[in-house]
Amino acid sequence: MNIKQFYDKPLAQASYAVWNNGQMILVDPSRDPKPYYDLAASTGSKIMYVLETHPHADFVSSHLQIHRETGAQILVNDLVGVSYPYQSFNHGDTIQIGGNATIKALHTPGHSPDSNTYLLMDEHGQEVALFTGDFLFIGDVGRPDLREGAGKIHAKRQELARQMHQSIQNILPQIDGKAVVYPAHGAGSLCGKNLSDELSDTLANQRITNWALQDMSEEEFVESLLADQPFIPKYFPFDVEINRNGAESLAASIAGIPSLQADAILDEDADIVDTRPEADFKAGHLKGAINIQAAENDKYETWLGSLVDPGKAFYIVVPNDEDKANILERTAKIGYETAVKGVIVGKQFPVKDITRANVKGNPDESGEYYIVDIRQKGEHATNNIFETSVNIPLAELKDRASEIKTGKPVLIHCAGGYRSAVGASLLQSVRPDLKIVDLSTDINNFKQALQH
């Protein structure tokens, strides 16, 4: 029996394949099924089942496409209320893999009311692995505040937090501590607040090191779980519904999106998302464009889904034709490809309204700039780099741009430079009356100075 983890770093999302004696199951597959098909072919395995732990909020699963293309059965808890063909897989139900390995469904509500964890047992009945979805992470548990307005079952965060505590108390003590926990996310995911960089661990070790598995009352647990959760991206409820209904084939969904020239006449009501590197964007871009960079490990998907409303038409700018397919596939990971009006290919654009800051000395002391810190509230509170800065988190910047009242240049900064490039372009698009300068990666000079 074999287990392989697939990890999408920009989305901090993990999926799994388990194969045994020529049969394979998949757990929470990503939008592109090709890596799973390649593994099945190389191992001589047939994909028998696709197991969904819950309707995911942060990415679109390929479960329906895999079912249509391979005949694999989709297994999911009845509570999800899906509209695609599926097989019920409720608490206590089991299936066999390769004749002598077993998967058992465990209902573990908390992150969502319809969440399953899947327990893998070998031919001897030994509990080998737990595929926990967003129930249990390494170092954390799933946030309980994403289903107040999404999914078939709506649940208040306080109710789900109590259910999470009950799941921890009632389900996990029954599992052998030697079983390895395989979660759906790692550090960087917005589905929790304290996720580890580690992507697997024994349950026994998590009982020692994971704050949520320590002895505490339900009241203490609920208060701790609800405190300081990160913002909720706009696309999360949208993706829950896509996953409940099942997404179309990836290739078919992006096939008809046209390529456009740089001088194409665009719909004025549509957004423009420029995925090129910061330097290229600042050298010239289309008026009103937002610079959401899409290098290999950039969190393009997260910020696209946080700053562009679901269903809002938009264009994508890429530097060359070779990048088109990759960027569209990444856009489709969150189900946004259906709103793309076209991909603009080119490098020469007319607008140069944002520059990198050339800050000399301490801007707190000079008073030359109106400083906006676009990091999250917790980052700003625990490490306020500039005392005179105003904290407006990037996810709130568009809606709060009118709060900025100054005649000074507005200096945008984040923690490392990526978000400030996004924020500077976003603020310029909604407040063209302001002079925007981006501190970019030079923020590291000030962070280092604070450490000495």
C-alpha positions, 0 to 999 in steps of 0.5 A: 500500500502506498500514499503520495501527497501532492502539494500546491504551494501557492494555495498551500493545498494538499491532495492525496493518492492511495494505491494498493494491488492495482486500485487507487483512491484520490482525496481532495484532488486539485483542479487539474487531474493530470498528475493523478492520471500520470501516477495511476498510469505509472503504477498500473492502477485504476482510479476507483474512488474520489473522496471529498472531505467537504466542499472546499472554500479555497480551491476548486476540486476536479472530482466531477471531471475525474468521475466523468473521465475515469468512471471513478465513484465520488464519495462524500457525506450526504450532508454536503447536499451535492448535485452531481452523481455520488455515493453516500459515505457517512460516519462509519461507512467503509470501502476496500482498496485492492482487496485488503486495505480499508478506508473508513469515514468519520464525520468530524464537523467543526470547520464545516458541518458536513466534514469527513475525515478518512481513516486508512487501515492496512490488511491487518486492521492497523490504523495507518493514516488520517486524511483530515481535510480542513478538520485537523492541520499540523499545529492547528484546526480548521477555522469555523467561520466560513459557513455562515453564508455558504453551502447547503447547511449554514452554521454560525461560527460559535456553533461550529467551534463547539462542534470542532471541540466535540469532534476532537474529544469524541473522534480523535481519542479512538485513533491509534497515535501511530497513524499519520495525519495528512491534512488538506493545507499547510502554512500560508492557507487562510483556512486556519491561523496557526498552520505548521510548515510541516505537511504530516505528523503522527497523531501522537505528536499532534496530541502533544504539540497542537494547541487545539488538542490540549486539555481545555474546557469547551468555552476556553477552546471556542474563545481561542479558536475564534480569536484572530482568524485571518480575513475571509477572501471574497471567493470562498463562498463562491468556491463552496458552491462550485464544489457542491455542484462540480466543476467542468473539465479544466481544458474545456473551461479555458479553451475559448478564452481569446488572446488580445493585443495590447491595443485592444479596445476593452470593456470599461466595466471590466477589471484588469489583472496584470500578472507581470513582474513588478518592474515590468508593471511599473515600467508601463501598464494599462490604466487601472490595472492591478499588479497581481504577480504570478511567478511560480510560488506567488499567491496569485490565486489567493489575491485574485480571489480576494480583490476581484469579486466573484463573477466580475468580468476581468482581463488578464495581462501576461508578458507572452503567449507561453504564459497564457495557458499556465495563468489561465489554469491557475485562474481556474484553480479558484473557478475564476476562468469563467469571468475572464474576457480575454488575455492581453499579451504584450510588454509595452503599455503607456501608463507609468503612474507608480514608482518604487520609493527611494526612501532616505533616512527614517520616513517616520522622522522626515514626515515626507510620506503618508505611510500605509501599512497593508499587512494584516491587523495582527502583523501590524499590531505585533510589529509596527515597523513605522510608528506613524503608519496607518494600517489598512489591510490589503483585503480592505484597501479598495473599500477604505481608500477614501479614508486616506486624506493627505497632500503627501505622497502615499508610501505603501509597504507590507512585509516583503514587497509582494503585497505592496506591489498589489496594494500600490496598483490597487490604490492608484486604480481607485484613487488616481488623485494620489501620488503612490510610491511603493516601498517594495522589497526595500522594507527589508532594510527597515526590518533589519534596522529594527533588529539591531 
